[in-house]
Amino acid sequence: MRIASYVHDSIVDGPGLRLTVFVQGCPHRCPGCHNPQTHDFAGGKALSVAELVRQMDENTLLDGLTLSGGEPFAQAEDCAALARAARERGLNVWCYSGWTLEELLRDQRPGVRELLELTDVLVDGPFLLEERSLTLKWRGSANQRVLDLPKSLAAGEAVLWDAPAYI
């Protein structure tokens, strides 16, 4: 798997203490992107899913895994394997994507559907500089949605995540 970096103990990429993996490579290349260094598919470094799972296991205080980027669905099979390991450890999984849920549901590439099924919360849609806001929680622009993936998949349509009151 190609990654740009990872953070052992993020508190800004979803609720609680999280292992956040920034995958390398992004086809969207959104103007004003927060992580433009992740756009080049040849950049970053190769790191095995097993090594990232080892990093996950080292921190017993983790609440979850966040897959960010770059574009996690551009490496859907490896990201699904990592998400599966997180779920096996009782962690929740958040994923950020420049594609919308509707686009991802039509995507037939290997691993895409599995990654969707292993994700608890999806923040979807491209970052739009003209809709940027620093007041939004968990997202960078107003067009992006924070979706409850299990409910969305069951309903066959996007269902917004209802954050617990304590978050």
C-alpha positions in Angstrom: 0.0 0.0 0.0 1.3 3.5 -0.7 0.8 6.0 2.0 1.8 9.6 2.5 1.9 9.3 6.3 0.0 8.2 9.4 -0.8 9.7 12.8 -0.8 7.4 15.8 -3.2 9.4 18.0 -5.3 11.9 16.0 -8.1 13.7 17.7 -9.2 15.7 14.6 -10.1 13.0 12.0 -13.2 11.7 13.7 -14.3 11.3 17.3 -12.0 9.9 20.0 -8.4 8.8 19.6 -7.7 7.5 16.1 -5.0 6.0 13.9 -5.3 8.1 10.8 -3.7 6.8 7.6 -3.2 9.3 4.8 -3.1 7.2 1.6 -0.9 8.3 -1.3 -2.5 9.2 -4.6 -5.6 11.1 -5.5 -7.4 11.5 -8.9 -9.5 14.5 -7.7 -6.7 17.0 -7.1 -9.2 19.5 -5.6 -8.0 23.1 -5.7 -7.2 24.2 -2.2 -6.8 20.7 -0.9 -5.5 20.4 2.7 -3.1 17.6 1.6 -1.8 18.3 -1.9 1.3 16.3 -1.1 -0.8 13.2 -1.3 -2.0 13.7 -4.9 1.0 12.0 -6.8 0.4 8.3 -7.0 4.1 7.7 -7.2 4.9 9.7 -4.1 4.8 8.7 -0.4 6.2 5.4 0.6 5.2 1.7 0.5 4.1 0.3 3.8 2.4 -3.1 4.3 -1.1 -3.4 5.7 0.5 -5.7 8.3 2.8 -2.9 9.5 -0.2 -0.5 9.8 -2.1 -3.2 11.8 1.0 -3.4 14.1 0.8 0.3 14.6 -2.9 -0.1 15.4 -2.1 -2.8 18.0 0.5 -0.7 19.7 -2.0 1.8 20.9 -4.6 0.2 23.2 -6.3 3.5 23.7 -7.5 3.8 20.1 -11.2 4.4 19.4 -11.0 4.1 15.7 -9.3 4.1 12.3 -9.6 7.0 9.9 -8.7 6.5 6.2 -7.9 9.8 4.5 -5.8 10.9 1.7 -5.2 11.1 -1.0 -8.1 9.0 -2.0 -8.7 5.8 0.1 -11.0 4.3 -2.6 -8.1 4.5 -5.1 -6.5 1.7 -2.9 -9.8 0.1 -1.9 -8.5 -3.4 -1.5 -5.7 -2.5 0.9 -7.9 0.0 2.8 -10.6 -2.7 3.1 -8.0 -5.1 4.6 -7.0 -2.4 7.1 -10.6 -1.5 7.9 -11.3 -5.2 8.5 -8.5 -5.5 10.9 -9.8 -2.4 12.8 -13.3 -3.8 13.0 -11.9 -7.1 14.3 -10.3 -5.1 17.1 -13.6 -3.4 18.0 -12.6 -0.1 16.4 -14.9 2.1 14.4 -13.9 3.1 10.9 -14.2 6.5 9.2 -13.3 7.2 5.6 -12.9 10.4 3.6 -13.5 10.3 -0.1 -13.7 12.9 -2.9 -16.3 10.6 -4.6 -19.9 10.8 -3.5 -21.6 7.7 -2.0 -23.7 7.5 -5.1 -20.5 7.3 -7.3 -18.9 4.7 -5.0 -22.0 2.5 -5.1 -21.7 2.4 -8.9 -18.0 1.7 -8.8 -17.2 -2.0 -9.7 -13.4 -1.9 -8.8 -12.2 -4.6 -6.5 -12.5 -3.7 -2.8 -14.8 -0.7 -3.2 -18.0 -2.4 -2.0 -16.1 -4.2 0.8 -14.6 -0.9 2.1 -18.0 0.7 2.1 -19.4 -2.2 4.1 -16.6 -1.9 6.6 -16.9 1.8 7.1 -19.0 3.3 9.8 -18.9 7.0 8.7 -18.1 8.3 5.2 -17.3 11.9 4.6 -18.0 12.2 0.9 -17.7 14.6 -2.0 -14.9 16.7 -3.4 -13.4 19.6 -1.4 -14.8 22.8 -3.0 -12.7 25.9 -2.2 -15.7 28.2 -2.8 -17.7 26.3 -0.2 -14.8 26.1 2.3 -15.7 26.7 6.0 -13.7 26.5 9.1 -16.8 26.1 11.2 -17.8 22.7 9.8 -17.1 19.7 11.9 -15.3 16.8 10.3 -15.3 18.3 6.8 -13.8 21.1 4.8 -16.5 22.4 2.5 -20.3 22.6 2.8 -21.0 20.3 -0.1 -19.4 17.4 1.7 -21.6 15.0 3.7 -20.9 13.1 6.9 -22.8 9.8 6.3 -23.8 6.9 8.5 -22.7 4.1 6.1 -24.6 1.1 7.7 -27.8 3.1 7.6 -27.1 4.5 4.1 -26.4 1.0 2.7 -29.5 -0.4 4.3 -31.7 2.4 3.0 -30.1 2.5 -0.5 -29.6 6.2 -0.2 -27.4 8.7 1.7 -28.3 9.0 5.4 -26.5 11.7 7.4 -24.7 10.7 10.5 -26.4 11.8 13.7 -23.4 12.6 16.0 -23.9 11.8 19.6 -24.6 14.8 21.8 -21.2 14.4 23.6 -19.2 14.9 20.4 
